[in-house]
Amino acid sequence: MSRPAGREPRWLTRWWRRRSLRARLTVIAATAIAGSVFVAFLVGIELLDRELQDTAKNELRADARVLATNAQRAGLAQVQLPPYRGSGRLVRIILPDGSTRIPEGQPALLPVSEHAGRVAQGTSNALMESIDGGDNDYFIYTQRAGEGAVQVARVADESPITRLGLGMLLIGLLCVVGGALVGRTVARAGLAPIDRLTAAAVHVAHTRDLDADIPDEGGGEIRRLIQSINDMLAALRDSRRAQRLLAEDAAHELKTPLTSLRVNIELLIRLDRRGTLDSALPAQSRSRLLNDLGAQMVELSTLAAELTELARGDVSDENTELLDLADVVVAAATRARSRATDVEIALDLTSVWVGGRPAALQRAVLNLMDNASKWSPVDQQVQVRLRAEGTMAVLEVDDAGPGIDDADIPRVFDRFYRADSARALPGSGLGLSIVQRVVDAHDGRVMVARSARGGALLRVDLPAATSPPLLGRATVGQDGVVPSTGGVAKQGQ
């Protein structure tokens, strides 16, 4: 079965791909030198051949002029021809009647060609011919002399070219071998940083030691590669450190609710086994214990959900879309009211369009409202305001609680951080940390300040969309879908 034209053999491709980079560089260097030597060989042979031919032809012309001068002086039939010395030039006299004379002992030349005959007859100019004589090629120069002509010939000697070819072939082989050795040496020296980089990567893979930075050496591409791998190792170190801290903090935070839950459940099991559940726990105490168990289960569920979201490492798999932040706030307020039914959440919203992930933004806004509802007195509103300031969408959540101490403000967005005054309240200390991560992922910023009512004021700034849609929108309220307000939406509980 024939292979399609223009396609290289697959075995050659597989063989080449299995070679190491060092072997490839060696083969490339040897091939390049071999190609260069071959081209130099062809050019040198061609130049030498032309030079030898030109030299031989010039010598034939000079000898022919001398012989023609002597023949004109002494006559074609009487001129003395130099004896043949066994090698070198050959001479011949062409007489007017077409006969020829040659020196004694000289081998006979090829028959007089038609062109040479015309020169002897005076109908053509001097002529240089290259004639194939079978075993040898001849250069024959014919020049008019008197009533005839003289011819000087020489065998085309290719021995210098043959010797040059053999010499260049030997030199070429030595150059190829030397080029391969040089190429391998250069490849070994050039790839030494790669070898050390590979050894360091293997060490990291086997030992899981991410603190082993690779020495920054070399230059150009090698240095950029080493720096990139060191940056990757640093990112992996930070990621592993963050995972370890998350696991440690999670274990610490889970210990208290799990211990309380286990103690209460063990108490119920022990009393039930003894058959003294009804007598040892009156209805009121049993109801309070069950309520505590339910609250602890809710706290564990919330903590597990928040830990899952933090452990994912990104905000969400949602696609970013253009949305009205007011719709997100209204949806979050609906959920927050269902959680804290005794706290009023008042909305003062302006339609502001942003690019973001709806579920992630709603979770962040809900966490802000939950935090404010937890601290706000029952007879005071949690005020939520949304407006546009320049190119930013500004969301403020304002409560009338005790506020956040100045000492706690720098750490209020840390994972699992809870102020001393919040230890007795439900929560895991992860809500505001999730807010911080969501806002950062949307290229925004979140800040904490003192509210004019004495409580905490949490402000979120998000980049507003440059070209919001011109279509009307529907705002989701607590009782379903309500028409667009066309600008400002003000709602109470």
N, C-alpha and C positions, 0 to 999 in steps of 0.2 A: 504494500500500500504506500503510495507516494506521499511525501509530506507537502503541505501547501507551500507555495512559493512565498518567500519573504519571512518565513517563521524559523527561528533558530531551533536547533535540537533541544528537546526538553532535558535530556541528560546533561547537556552542557550547562543549562541554566541551573539545574539542581546541583551539579558539581560546584559551580561558582558560588552559589548561595551557601553551600556547606563550608566554604573556606573561611578562615579567620580573616579579620581585617588586616592583620600583619601579612598574611600570605597573599592577600589581594594586592596590597601595596607593593610587595616584592615582585609579583607577576607583572603588574602595571609598569614598574620601573624597568624590569628586564625587557619587556615588550617594546617600551618606548625607545630604549637604547638600541635594541635590535633593529627597529624600524629606521632609526636615524643612521645607523651604520649601513644598512642596505641602501638607503637613498644616497648617502655619501659615496658608496661603492659604485652605484650606477652613474652618478655624476662624474666621479673621478675617471672611470673607464671611458666614458664618452669624451671627456676633455683630453685625456691622454691619447686616445685614438685619433682625434682630430689634429692634435699637435704633431704626432708622429707622421701622419699623412702629409700635413703641410710641410714639415721639414723634408720628408723624402721627395716631394714634388719640387720644392725649391732647389734641392740638390740636383735633381734630374734636369731641370731647366738650365742651371749653371753649367753642368757637364755638357749638355747638348749645345749650348752656345759656343763653348770652347772647341768641341769637335767640329761644329759647322764652320767655324772660322778656319781651322786647320784644313778642312776639306776644300774650302774655296781657294785656299792658297795652293795646295798641292794637287788638287783634283780628286774627284770622288774615287777614281780607280787607283790612284797612286798614294793616297794619304795613308800614313802608317797608323795602324790600329794598335792600341796598347794590348799586350798579351793578357789573357784571362788569368786571374789569380786564384781561381777556384771558388770564389764567392764575391759578393758585392755587385756592382753594376754590370749590366750587359749592354753591349753596343751593336749597332747594325747600320750599314750603309745601303741605302736604296738607290740604285743606279738609274739613269734615265730610261733604260730598256726594261725596268721592272725587276731585274735581278738584284741580288743582295750580297753583301760582303760582311763577314763576321770575323773577329780575331781568332787566331789559331787556338784550338782547345776549348773554345767556348761552346756551351750547349746551344742547340738551335732554338731560336725564339719561335713564338707562334707565327703563323702566316701573317703577312702584311694585311691589315684590315683595309676596308674600302675607304674609310676616312683618312687613314695614313697615306694611301695611294693618291688621294686628291691633293694632300699636302705636297707630296713629291712632284706632282704634275703642276704645282703652282696655282691650283684652283681653290685652295683653302688655306687658312692660316694655321699656325702652329697648334698642335693638338695634344692634350693630356688625356690618356685613356686608362681606365681601370678594367682589366680583362681577366675573366675567370679561366685559368689554365688547367682546371681539373684538380691536380694535387696542390697547386699554388695559385695565388692571385698575383697579378702583375700590374705595376704602374708603368706605362710606356709613354714617353714624351717624343713626339715627332716634330722636327723643325726643318724647314726648307733650307737646302744648301746647294748652290750652283744649279745644275739641271736636275738634281735629285733631292734627296733628303737624308738626314741622319736621325737615328733613333737611339735613345738611351732608356734602358728599362731596369727595374729593380723588383725583386720579389717582395710582396707585402709581408713584412715580418710582424707577426702577432705575438711573438714570445714576450716582449716587454709587458703587453697587456695581460698575458697569461700569468706572468710572474707577479704583476701588480694585483691581479684578482686573487691569487693564492695568498699573497701577503695581507690583503685587506680582509680576506675571509678569516685568516688566523687572528688578525687584530680584532675583527668583529666578534669572534667567539670569546676572545679574552674580555672585550668590552661588555658583552652580555653577562658573562660570569661575574665580572667586577661590578656591573650595574646591579645584578641581583643581590650581591653581597652588600653593596652600598645601600640599596633600597631596603633590605632587611634591617640593616643597622639603623638607618634613618627611621624606619617604621617602629623599630623597638624603642628608640629614643623618644620619638614623637608620641608614641602610645603609652609610654611609661606612666604619665598621669592617669590615663584611662585604666591601666592595670591597678594602680593604687586606689582609684575610685571604685573599681569593681571589688577589690579586696575589702574596702571599707563597707560597701553595700552588703557584701556577703556576711561580714562580721555583724552588722546591724540586724540582718535577717536571722542569723543564727542565735545571737545573744539577746535580741530585742532591746539593745542598749541604744536608745535614741539620743543619749547625751554625747555620743562619739561623733563630734563634728569632723568632717573631712578637711584636711589641711588645704588652705587656699594657695595653690601654686599654679605655675604656668601662666598663660595669657590667652587673650582672644576667646575663641569658642570654648576651650577647655576651662578657662576660669569662669566663664558664664555658666557652664554646666555644673561645675562644683558649687558655685554660689546658689544656683537653683536647687540643687539637692540639699544643701545646707538649709536653705529656706524651707524646703519641704520637711526636713527633719525637725526644724524648729516648730513648724505648724503641727506636726504630729505630736511633739512634746507638749505643746499647749493643749491640744485636743485630749491627750491622755491625762494631763494634769486636771483639765476641766472635768473629765469623766470621773476621775478618782475623787475630786472634791464633791461632785454631785452625789456619788455613791455614799461618801462619808456623811455628808449633810443629810441625805435621805435616810440613811440608817439611824442617824441621831434623831431626826424629826419623827420617824415612824415608831421609835422606841416607846415614847410616852403614850400615844393613843393605843398602841397594840398592848402595852402592859395593862392599861386601864380596862381595855376591852376584855383581855384574858381574865383579869381578876373578877370582873363582874360576871362573865360567863361561867367561870369555875364556881363562883358562889351559887349561882342558880343551879348548876349541875349537882353540887354537893347537897344543897337543901332538897332538891328533887329526889335524889337517891335515898335520903333519910326519911322522906315522906313528910318533912316539916316545912315545905315551901309555903303553905298557906298560913301556918301558925307563926313561923319565924319572920315572914315578910307580910305585913298587912297590905291591904289593897293600895293604900296611898304610897307606901315605900316601894311596892312592886311596880306601880305605875311610874314613879320617879326613876327607878333603876332601868326600866325598859326605855324610858325617854332618853336617859343617858346613853344607853346602848345605841339607840337610833341616831343620836347626835354624833356619837363616835364613829358610827358607820358612814354617816354623811361626810364627816371630816376626813376619814380615810379615803373615801371615794374621790373627794375633791383633791386631796393630796396626790393620789395615784394619777388622776387626770393631768394635774399640773406637772408632775414629774415626767409623765409620758411626753407632754408637749416640749418640755425643756430638753429631754434626752434625744429628741428627733434631730436637733442640730440645726434645723432651718425653721422658718416661720410656718411654712405650709407648702403643699404641693399645688396650691391654687395658681391659676394664671392671673397675672395682673390685668385689671380692667379699669375702665373709666367709670367712676361711680360718684353718687352724691353722698358726701359724708353725713349729711343730715339724715338720710335714710338709715345709715348704719347706726347713728346715735339713737334714733327712735326705736329701732329693733332691739338694741342693747338695753334701753330704758324699760321696754316691755318685760324683758327677762329679769332685770334687776328688781322691778316692782313685785314680780311674783315671788322673789326670794325674800325681800324685806317688805312685808305688807304694812308694817307700822311706820315706815319712813316715806315721806312725800318726796318725789323727784320731780322738780320743775324744769322744763325745757325752754330755752330761748335760742332758737336755731335759725341760722341763715343758710340758704342753699349754697354750698361750696363743693365744687367738683374736684376730685383728686384721682390720681392713678394708684391703685392698690389692690390688695387681696381682701375681699369682703369679710370672710369668716375670721381672718386674723385680726383685722381692724375691729370687728365687733367684739372679739374676745378681749382685746386691750381696753376698749371703752367700757365693757361690762366689768372688768376688774377694777377700773377707776371708780365706777359707781358703787360696786360692792364695798370697796375700801371706805368710800365716803359714808355709805349707809351704816357701816359697822360703827363709825365714830360719831355720827350725827345724833343729837338728841331727838327724841320722838316728836317733840313739838316744833322742830326746826326743819326747814326744807334742805334737800341737797340740790343745789342750783347747777345746772349744766348749760353752758353757753357755747355757741359755735358761731364764728364770724370769719370774714376774710380780712387780712391785714397785708396789703401789698401783694406779694406773690405767695403768701403762706395762708393756709387754713389753720385757724387757732381754735382749739377746744379747751375749755376750762371746766373743771369739776370742783365745786366750792361747797365745803361743809362748815357747820357751825360747832364742830367738836372742839376738843382741847388743843388741836393743832399738833405739829411735829416739833419736838425740841431741836434747837440748833445743833446739838451734838449728834443727833440721829440723822440729820439731813444728808450728810455725805454718804451714808450707808443704806439709805432707805430703799434703793433699787437693787441691793445685793441679794443673792439667793439666800433664802431661809432666815434673813435678818428680821428680827422682831424687837421693837423697843421694849424696855422693861415694863412700861405701862400697858403693853399689848399681850403680855404673856398669858393673862387670864382669859383673853378673848379667843374665839375660834379663828382658825386660819393657820396657814403653813409658812407664811413669809415668802411665798413665791409669786403672788399676784402682781406686785409692782415690778418684779424682775421680768416677768413675761411682757408687761407693758413696755419696759425699756427695750427688750429685744425686738418686739414688733415695730416700735417707732424707729429704731435704728435701721431695720431692714427696709423701711420706707423712706430713708434719707431724711428723717425728721429729728426732733429733739424733744425731750420731756424734762420739765423743771418743777421744783417744789418751792412754794412761797407761803407766806402767812396771809390768810384771808382777812378781808376787812371785817368779817364777823367774828374773828378770833380763831377760826379753825384753820384747816389746811386747804391750800389752793394748788391743785395740780394742773399744769398747763402743758398741752401737747401742740407742737407746731409741725405741720406737714406741708410739703410743697403742693400748691394748688395747680390744677390742670390749666394749661395755657389757653385751651379752646374747648370749653364745655359744650355739650350738645345743646341745640336750640329747641329740642322737643320738650314738652311738659313732662313732669314726673309724677309718680304717685308716692305718697308718704305713708309708711306703715305706722299706725298709732296703736294704742293699747286695745282698741276695739276693732282692729282690722285695717282696711285700706281707706285712707281719706284723700280728698283731692289735693292737688298741689296748692301751696299757699302763694306761689309766685314770688317768693322772696323770703319772708320771715315767718317762722312757725313758732308759736308760743303755746305751750301746753303745760298743764299741771298734772297732778296725779289723776 
